[in-house]
Amino acid sequence: MAWGELRHDPARAALLGARLLPGAPGGLERRLAARAATSGPAAVPDGRRVPAPPPRAVVRPVPGRVLHLVTNALPVKHAGYTVRTQKIAEAQRAAGLDPHVVTRLGFPVAQGAPDTRAVVTVGGVPQHRLLPWWLPYGQRALLARNAELAGRLVERLRPAVLHPATDHGNGRVALALRAAYGLPVVYEVRGFLEDTWLTQAPGRTRDDPSYLARRALETSCMTEADLVLTLGAAMKAEIVGRGVDPERVLLVPNAVDEAFLAPPPDGRALRARLGIGPGEFVVGAVGSIAPHEGIGTLLHAGAELRLRGVPVRLLIVGDGPERAALEKLAGELGLGDRTALFTGRVPHAQVREYYAALDLFAVARTDARVNRLVTPLKPVEAMACGLPVAASDLPALRELVEPGRTGLLIPPDSPHLWAEGIENMYYRLNRLDWGAAARELVARDRTWTRVAETTRAAYRALGAV
């Protein structure tokens, strides 16, 4: 492996060596990581652009045909990212557009799924895979090959618009295709992954060269795209602050389909299976169990509430890198399996049953930059199911929760204040009214049908419909 690193990419070889040396200085490793992120065998002069593939045919676009360029997709990868891709494409199809999805080079085989089909259809939406016999070495070589094979797909499909979604790899490939075929690019910013990167290991800062390199690549995709779509007002403000004309940034929020707006199932059966008594107050979180989700704050608050005599149960639905540590913390706090129940990942088709088992949905996100900016999907689903929401008082979550009407906002990272907020909700007689108001808000403003209308208008503005 070291020989391959040295022969193909000296910068990465140096990074590997720095990581293997005992006591290697952190500053050296960070500098080498940044250099590796912007170097490689297919590097281009400005360190950002993916070379445009040479066109083999003139593309005569089919009006209304959309090519979504994404990292991964259902049914192999199930996450908020892949659900959003699928729901947008299905809603666009229902609205009369002709959406297609293409995943990143090598997916899903490179991720360990032995499915070599070039095309699969999911929910009526064709999903194309780029699966060469071998993958080139290095990020730039991968993206150049990605653009080459995606170009062959463009020549066959003849889309009228390219719609890449975060991260910058998809955006850079789409911009290379625009250079080759003259198609407009609508870049969808679903998050600021450089800020997510900060939360994944201690000691990372916004001065880290790796952070700065990632941020620069994302910003270049935003500024060079014909239009930018994003999830909320806080995200739009961040994008405009990076130099993008606000008139070129449209909001396409996280949303739900009609299934979530239907009357929820009876949650009593699931509560009984989980051993939850009829008088217990169930506070839950659904989603990835990651450090920035603040589940530890929720556990500490639950321990305080039990000491106060509040019959609270915590239901944590999902999986992630923090699960084992949080289960250990629950034991140390004296919560045990009875008070804090970790279900692990559940099938998406069953998620509404778990929402129905809750009395209050909690979004105890930490005061991290990524959480101040990005509005998550799960509380939208919970609100659609008629649940009031307790959320950390952060700008992105203020866009969802209206205090005193659909839920409450609580200062982040404070177990004591979270305990007080949950206790107030336990004794509040009108919390069902708050849940009904939350459902009404989602039905009015946050459906995939509305999102499809917004994307159609964006494509029309670019002459693609």
Secondary structure, 3 states (H helix, E strand, C coil): CHHHHHHHCHHHHHHHHHHHCCCCCHHHHHHHHHHHHCCCCCCCCCCCCCCCCCCCCCCCCCCCEEEEEECCCCCCCCCHHHHHHHHHHHHHHHCCCEEEEEECCCCCHHHCCCCCCCEEEECCEEEECCCCCCCCCCHHHHHHHHHHHHHHHHHHHCCCEEEEECCHHHHHHHHHHHHHHCCCEEEEECCCHHHHHHHCCCCCCCCCHHHHHHHHHHHHHHHHCCEEEECCHHHHHHHHHCCCCHHHEEECCCCECHHHHCCCCCCHHHHHHCCCCCCCEEEEEECCCCHHHCHHHHHHHHHHHHHHCCCEEEEEEECCCCHHHHHHHHHHCCCHHHHEEEEECCCHHHHHHHHHCCCEEEECCCCCHHHHHCCCCHHHHHHHCCCCEEEECCHHHHCCCCECCCEEEECCCCHHHHHHHHHHHHHCCCHHHHHHHHHHHHHHHCEHHHHHHHHHHHHHHCCCC
